[in-house]
Amino acid sequence: MPHTDLPAAAGPPSGLTAAQAHILAAQSADPSYAGHNVGQYIELVGPLDTAALDEAVLRTLDEAPWLRSRLMTRGGLPRLDTSAAADPVGAAVELVRGQLACPPRPELLTAPADTGLAPDLTGALLVTVGPRRHLLVQYFHLLAVDGYGVALLSRRIAEVYTALAHGRPPGPTPFAPVSVLADADRSYAGSPEQAADRRYWTGRYADRPVPVSPAERGAPAQDTARRHTVHLGAPDSAAVRATARAARVTWAEVVLATTAVRVTAQVGAREAVLSVYAAARMAPGTLRVPATAVNLLPVRLSVRGADTFRSLLRAAAGELTLLRRHQRLRGEELARELWPEYGGVRVPGPLVNLRPFETELDFGGIRGRVVSLASGPVDDLSVSAAAGPDGRLRLDFDANPARYEEAEPARFARLFTEDLVSLCRAPDVPVASLRASPVHH
């Protein structure tokens, strides 16, 4: 078995988290690559106090100075108005996607704090899309902050705005410094816990299973992905919740198991090897740091025609339990050790992004609806899921445009959704009789 490029006991460089060190290495190897950019917007409909929002964002970034954007000055958020466009939100999103397609300058992350350069890795702006309707747009490089960290920031901005709008001082910051994450990663490097995690992963994947893909051709990840979004209706979302509840799992296991069913159906395989994001924040205090710790790890699920969806949900729950227990060993190291033929940059295979973050925030009585625009590199196909406060699921299907034609994300989304609904409405029927289509190729 080949050795990883990093020795088992090597920790991240001083001041960096383990995730940042690996992302910096990948970005430095391909400086023109923009796929590590992440972004979202928060839709705000109502009588927004823009001065209070400016102050809320500034104060929040003051609490996390490693994320401070020089685009944010005491003059407030940069402004944009797309209200005159035929599709104001669509016009704003296209402009933001253009920003997300711009590669960063990775040397900025390690520049001395007094140079004023590091803020280029982050940005925010306020877009007016109609009367009393705004989008608070945030974009970051994964070198600076991951999806979990963005959720922490967004929640704090809403808290500070609400306090200011009601004329009271915000409460104390909930954030811990980025050094908490970096120190935890250095303590983990070379520890008995790291050795145990490594034994688990190399044992679980000792046979080096081949990740199967619906794509008929290989190609590296691109700067951006093709996206198709499905908003699952209330009855179907209720069926997902009921099936999960009966199996004593969550909607996350339902989405993971359905992805395995769909991928194996597309290629005629009996096992799916998928990649899944993990927070990798197990040490005390790390859940309070708006920075980067995210990890990408493999999950394998066998799918045979006689299996029922209920049995697959139990298997998915067991896989996720083990993944979370051993989530701190870096997936980049596993990729180099177990799947070097796939480039060794990330765990290969279709990706499942289970987003347990808040999708609505309270801005002083104004509802803030959170919409993800990009979550990071898409090597193959990504299924991203999030549940709204009413339990309805939003499913984003992202595809590598070098591997999938323009219509393919929508086609996969349709088949996936048909599978999801059929499987949830008959969880004790063999999956072979429920899958939406026969083998694709």
C-alpha positions in Angstrom: 0.0 0.0 0.0 1.5 3.4 -1.0 2.5 5.8 1.8 0.8 9.2 2.2 2.8 12.2 1.2 2.6 13.4 4.8 3.9 11.2 7.6 1.3 10.0 10.1 2.7 12.2 12.9 3.0 15.4 10.8 0.8 18.2 12.0 -0.3 21.3 10.1 2.1 24.3 9.7 2.1 26.7 12.6 -1.1 28.8 12.7 -3.0 26.7 10.1 -5.6 24.1 10.7 -5.1 20.7 9.1 -7.9 21.4 6.6 -6.3 24.8 5.7 -2.9 23.1 5.2 -4.3 20.6 2.7 -6.4 23.2 0.9 -3.5 25.6 0.6 -1.3 22.8 -0.8 -4.0 21.9 -3.4 -4.6 25.6 -4.3 -0.8 26.2 -4.6 -0.5 23.2 -6.9 -3.1 24.8 -9.2 -3.2 28.5 -8.6 -5.8 29.2 -11.3 -8.4 26.8 -9.8 -11.4 28.6 -8.4 -13.4 25.6 -7.1 -12.5 26.1 -3.5 -14.7 29.3 -3.4 -17.9 29.0 -1.4 -20.8 31.4 -1.3 -24.4 32.0 -0.2 -27.0 34.7 0.1 -29.5 35.5 2.7 -32.8 36.8 1.3 -34.3 39.6 3.5 -37.8 40.7 2.7 -39.1 43.5 4.8 -38.2 47.0 6.2 -34.5 46.4 6.5 -32.4 48.9 8.5 -29.3 48.9 6.2 -27.2 50.9 8.6 -27.9 48.4 11.3 -27.0 45.5 8.9 -23.7 47.3 8.0 -22.8 47.6 11.6 -23.9 44.0 12.4 -21.6 42.6 9.7 -18.7 44.8 10.8 -19.0 43.9 14.4 -19.3 40.2 13.6 -16.1 40.3 11.5 -14.4 42.3 14.3 -15.1 39.2 16.4 -13.4 37.0 13.7 -10.6 39.3 12.5 -9.0 36.6 10.4 -12.1 36.9 8.1 -12.1 40.6 7.8 -12.7 41.9 4.2 -11.0 45.1 3.1 -14.1 45.5 0.9 -15.9 46.1 4.2 -15.0 49.6 5.4 -16.6 51.8 7.9 -18.7 53.1 5.0 -20.6 49.8 5.1 -21.3 46.9 2.8 -20.7 47.4 -1.0 -24.0 47.9 -2.7 -25.5 46.5 -5.9 -29.0 47.1 -7.3 -30.4 44.6 -9.8 -34.1 45.5 -9.3 -34.4 46.7 -12.9 -33.5 43.3 -14.3 -36.1 41.0 -15.7 -35.0 38.5 -13.0 -33.4 40.6 -10.3 -32.4 37.6 -8.1 -31.1 35.7 -11.1 -29.1 38.7 -12.2 -27.5 39.0 -8.8 -26.7 35.3 -8.6 -25.0 35.4 -12.0 -22.8 38.3 -10.9 -21.9 36.4 -7.7 -21.1 33.3 -9.6 -18.7 35.3 -11.7 -17.0 36.3 -8.4 -16.9 32.7 -7.3 -15.2 31.7 -10.6 -12.2 34.0 -9.8 -9.2 32.2 -8.3 -7.7 33.5 -5.1 -4.2 34.5 -4.2 -3.3 31.6 -1.8 -0.2 33.4 -0.4 -2.5 35.8 1.3 -3.5 33.3 3.9 -0.1 33.2 5.5 0.8 36.9 4.9 1.7 38.8 8.1 -1.4 40.2 9.8 -0.2 43.8 9.4 0.0 43.6 5.6 -3.7 44.0 5.1 -3.7 41.3 2.4 -5.4 38.3 4.0 -8.9 39.8 3.7 -8.9 39.1 -0.1 -10.1 35.6 0.8 -13.5 36.9 1.9 -16.2 39.3 0.7 -19.8 40.4 1.2 -22.2 42.8 -0.4 -25.8 43.9 -0.2 -27.9 43.6 -3.3 -31.3 45.4 -3.7 -33.6 43.1 -5.8 -36.8 45.0 -5.2 -38.8 47.2 -2.9 -38.0 46.1 0.7 -36.2 43.1 -0.7 -32.5 42.5 -0.3 -29.8 39.8 -0.6 -27.0 39.7 1.8 -24.3 37.9 -0.3 -21.3 36.3 1.4 -18.4 34.6 -0.4 -15.3 33.0 1.0 -12.4 30.8 0.1 -12.3 27.4 1.9 -8.8 28.5 3.1 -10.6 31.0 5.3 -13.9 29.3 6.4 -16.0 26.2 5.7 -19.7 25.8 5.5 -20.1 25.2 9.3 -18.1 28.4 9.9 -20.3 30.4 7.5 -23.3 29.2 9.4 -21.8 30.5 12.6 -21.1 33.9 11.1 -24.6 34.2 9.6 -26.3 33.3 12.9 -24.1 35.9 14.7 -24.9 38.6 12.1 -28.6 38.0 12.6 -28.2 38.1 16.4 -26.2 41.4 16.3 -28.6 43.0 13.8 -31.6 42.0 16.0 -30.0 43.6 19.1 -29.1 46.8 17.2 -32.6 47.1 15.6 -34.1 46.8 19.1 -31.8 49.4 20.6 -29.8 47.1 22.9 -26.2 46.0 22.9 -25.3 42.6 21.4 -24.4 39.9 23.8 -20.8 38.6 24.2 -19.3 37.0 21.1 -19.9 33.2 20.9 -16.7 32.7 18.8 -13.5 31.0 19.9 -10.2 32.0 18.1 -8.9 30.1 15.1 -6.0 29.0 17.3 -8.4 26.6 19.1 -8.8 24.6 15.9 -5.2 24.8 14.9 -4.0 23.7 18.4 -6.5 20.8 18.4 -5.2 19.6 15.0 -1.6 19.7 16.2 -2.5 17.7 19.4 -4.3 15.1 17.2 -1.3 14.6 14.9 0.7 11.6 16.0 -1.7 10.8 18.8 -3.1 7.4 19.7 -6.5 8.7 18.5 -5.0 9.4 15.0 -3.5 5.9 14.9 -6.8 4.3 15.8 -8.6 6.3 13.1 -6.0 5.4 10.5 -6.4 1.7 11.4 -10.1 2.0 11.0 -10.1 3.6 7.6 -7.3 1.5 6.1 -9.0 -1.6 7.4 -12.4 -0.6 6.2 -11.1 0.1 2.7 -8.3 -2.4 2.5 -9.8 -3.9 -0.6 -9.7 -0.4 -2.3 -13.2 -0.5 -3.7 -13.6 1.3 -7.0 -16.0 4.3 -6.8 -18.6 4.0 -9.5 -20.0 7.1 -11.2 -22.9 7.9 -13.5 -20.5 9.9 -15.7 -19.3 8.1 -18.8 -16.0 10.0 -19.0 -13.4 11.2 -16.6 -12.2 14.8 -16.2 -10.8 17.0 -13.4 -13.0 19.3 -11.3 -13.8 22.6 -12.9 -14.0 26.1 -11.5 -17.8 25.9 -11.3 -20.5 23.2 -11.5 -23.7 22.7 -13.3 -26.6 23.0 -10.8 -30.2 21.8 -10.8 -32.3 22.5 -7.6 -35.4 20.6 -6.4 -37.7 21.9 -3.7 -39.4 18.8 -2.4 -43.1 19.3 -1.9 -44.8 19.2 1.5 -46.4 15.7 1.1 -43.1 14.1 -0.2 -41.1 15.8 2.5 -43.6 14.5 5.1 -43.1 11.0 3.7 -39.3 11.4 4.1 -39.7 12.4 7.7 -42.1 9.6 8.4 -39.8 7.0 6.9 -36.8 8.4 8.8 -38.8 8.5 12.1 -40.0 4.9 11.6 -36.4 3.7 11.0 -35.1 5.8 13.9 -32.8 7.8 11.6 -32.9 11.3 10.1 -33.4 12.8 6.7 -29.6 12.7 6.2 -29.6 8.9 6.1 -32.6 8.9 3.8 -30.7 11.1 1.3 -27.5 9.1 1.6 -29.2 5.8 1.0 -31.2 7.2 -1.9 -28.0 8.4 -3.5 -26.5 4.9 -3.2 -29.7 3.4 -4.8 -29.6 5.9 -7.7 -25.9 5.6 -8.4 -25.9 1.8 -8.4 -29.0 1.8 -10.6 -27.3 4.1 -13.1 -24.2 1.9 -13.5 -25.5 -1.6 -12.7 -23.3 -1.9 -9.6 -23.9 -3.6 -6.3 -22.0 -1.1 -4.1 -21.7 2.7 -4.0 -18.6 4.4 -2.6 -19.6 7.9 -1.9 -17.8 10.9 -0.3 -19.4 12.7 2.6 -18.5 16.0 4.3 -17.7 15.8 8.0 -17.3 18.8 10.4 -14.1 17.3 12.0 -14.7 19.4 15.1 -14.5 17.0 18.1 -12.1 18.8 20.5 -13.5 21.2 23.1 -14.2 24.7 21.8 -13.8 23.8 18.1 -17.6 24.1 17.4 -17.3 27.8 18.2 -14.7 28.7 15.6 -15.7 30.3 12.3 -12.8 28.9 10.3 -12.0 25.8 8.2 -11.9 22.2 9.6 -14.2 20.4 7.1 -13.1 16.9 6.0 -14.2 14.7 3.1 -14.4 11.0 3.9 -15.7 7.8 2.2 -18.9 5.9 2.8 -19.6 2.6 1.2 -23.1 1.1 0.9 -24.0 -2.3 -0.7 -27.3 -2.2 -2.7 -28.8 -5.4 -3.9 -32.1 -5.8 -5.5 -33.6 -7.8 -2.7 -32.6 -5.1 -0.1 -35.4 -3.0 1.4 -35.0 0.7 1.9 -35.5 0.2 5.6 -32.5 -2.1 5.7 -30.4 0.4 3.6 -31.3 3.1 6.1 -30.0 1.0 9.0 -26.8 0.5 7.0 -26.5 4.2 6.2 -26.9 5.0 9.8 -24.2 2.6 10.8 -21.8 4.0 8.2 -22.4 7.6 9.3 -21.9 6.7 13.0 -18.5 5.2 12.2 -17.6 8.1 9.9 -18.3 10.6 12.7 -16.4 8.5 15.2 -13.3 8.6 13.0 -13.8 11.9 11.2 -10.6 13.6 12.1 -8.2 11.6 9.9 -7.8 13.8 6.8 -9.5 12.5 3.7 -6.7 13.9 1.5 -4.3 11.4 3.2 -6.7 8.5 2.6 -7.2 9.6 -1.0 -3.4 9.4 -1.6 -3.0 6.2 0.2 -6.1 4.3 -1.0 -7.0 5.8 -4.4 -3.8 7.3 -5.9 -5.0 6.5 -9.4 -7.7 9.2 -9.0 -5.2 11.9 -8.4 -5.0 11.7 -4.6 -6.4 15.1 -4.0 -9.8 14.2 -2.5 -11.8 11.0 -1.8 -13.2 10.1 -5.2 -16.8 9.2 -6.1 -20.1 11.1 -6.1 -20.4 13.5 -3.1 -23.3 13.7 -0.6 -23.4 17.1 1.2 -25.7 16.8 4.2 -26.3 20.4 5.5 -27.8 20.4 9.0 -27.5 24.2 9.2 -30.2 26.7 9.7 -32.0 27.7 6.5 -33.9 30.6 8.1 -32.6 33.3 10.4 -34.4 36.0 12.4 -33.2 39.5 11.6 -35.2 41.5 14.1 -38.5 40.1 12.9 -37.4 39.9 9.2 -37.1 36.4 7.9 -33.7 35.7 6.4 -33.8 32.8 4.0 -30.3 31.2 3.5 -29.5 29.9 0.0 -26.2 28.1 -0.8 -24.6 29.0 -4.1 -21.4 26.9 -4.0 -20.0 24.5 -1.4 -16.6 23.6 -2.8 -15.0 21.4 -5.4 -17.2 19.0 -7.4 -15.1 16.3 -9.0 -18.0 14.2 -10.1 -21.6 14.7 -9.0 -22.8 16.2 -5.7 -26.2 15.8 -4.0 -26.6 18.5 -1.3 -29.6 18.5 1.0 -30.9 20.9 3.6 -34.2 20.9 5.5 -36.2 24.1 6.1 -38.0 25.0 9.3 -41.1 23.4 7.9 -39.3 20.2 7.2 -39.3 20.6 3.5 -36.1 19.4 1.7 -34.1 21.5 -0.7 -31.9 19.3 -2.9 -29.1 20.8 -5.0 -27.6 18.6 -7.7 -24.2 19.9 -8.8 -22.2 18.2 -11.6 -18.7 18.6 -13.0 -19.4 20.2 -16.5 -16.4 18.4 -17.9 -18.0 15.1 -17.1 -21.8 15.8 -17.5 -23.7 17.4 -20.3 -26.0 20.4 -19.6 -29.2 18.4 -19.3 -27.7 15.6 -17.1 -28.0 17.2 -13.6 -31.8 17.8 -14.2 -32.2 14.2 -15.4 -30.4 12.7 -12.4 -32.4 15.0 -10.1 -35.7 13.7 -11.6 -34.7 10.1 -11.2 -33.3 10.7 -7.7 -36.5 12.4 -6.7 -38.7 9.6 -8.1 -36.5 7.1 -6.3 -36.7 9.1 -3.0 -40.5 9.3 -3.1 -41.0 5.7 -4.1 -38.6 4.3 -1.5 -40.1 6.4 1.3 -43.6 5.3 0.4 -42.7 1.6 0.4 -39.7 1.2 2.6 -40.3 -2.6 3.1 -40.5 -3.5 -0.6 -37.3 -4.7 -2.4 -35.6 -1.7 -4.0 -35.3 -3.4 -7.4 -39.0 -3.0 -7.9 -39.0 0.6 -7.0 -36.1 2.3 -8.7 -37.1 4.9 -11.2 -35.3 3.4 -14.2 -33.2 0.4 -15.3 -29.5 0.4 -15.6 -28.3 3.5 -17.5 -25.1 2.1 -19.1 
